């Protein structure tokens, strides 16, 4: 039963989200629309912040366990590799291109995601 819980509650959200990123990377915008966010790469930051949170859940076994530097480094590396592979994938899509600035924005989102986890963990009260 524990294996089913691990699969459904940890792995499936991550895999589903990664598939959504992959699918969105194949979409070509039909026209440029005005961007309502503070800067064009805002979506990349949010997208990879969420990916880092989901990946952290899988690597750490949830949010309850103590955060370790090794775990955070693994999450950052795996998420960054996925960001780079996503941009590489986009280079093969007509109308899309690989942009190193997008990877930088993705990495910023990963770092912000890990910072959110650290901040939330620090706010927790230690159990007696």
Residue pairs with C-beta under 8 A, 6 or more apart in sequence:
10 57
10 58
10 61
10 62
11 58
13 54
13 57
14 51
14 54
14 55
14 57
14 58
17 50
17 51
17 54
18 51
18 82
21 47
21 51
21 82
21 86
22 86
22 89
25 86
25 89
25 90
25 93
25 96
26 89
26 93
28 93
28 94
28 95
28 96
29 95
35 42
37 43
41 101
41 102
41 104
41 105
41 108
44 102
44 105
44 106
44 108
44 109
45 105
45 106
45 108
45 109
45 112
46 109
47 106
47 109
48 79
48 83
48 105
48 106
48 107
48 108
48 109
48 110
48 113
49 109
49 110
49 112
49 113
49 116
50 109
50 113
51 79
51 82
51 109
51 110
51 113
52 75
52 76
52 79
52 109
52 110
52 112
52 113
52 114
52 117
53 113
53 116
53 117
55 75
55 78
55 79
56 63
56 71
56 72
56 75
56 113
56 114
56 117
57 63
59 71
59 74
59 75
59 78
60 67
60 68
60 71
63 117
63 120
63 121
66 121
67 117
67 118
67 121
72 114
72 117
72 118
75 110
75 114
76 107
76 110
76 111
76 114
79 106
79 110
80 103
80 106
80 107
80 110
83 102
83 103
83 106
83 107
83 110
84 103
86 106
87 98
87 99
87 100
87 102
87 103
88 98
90 96
90 97
90 98
91 97
91 98
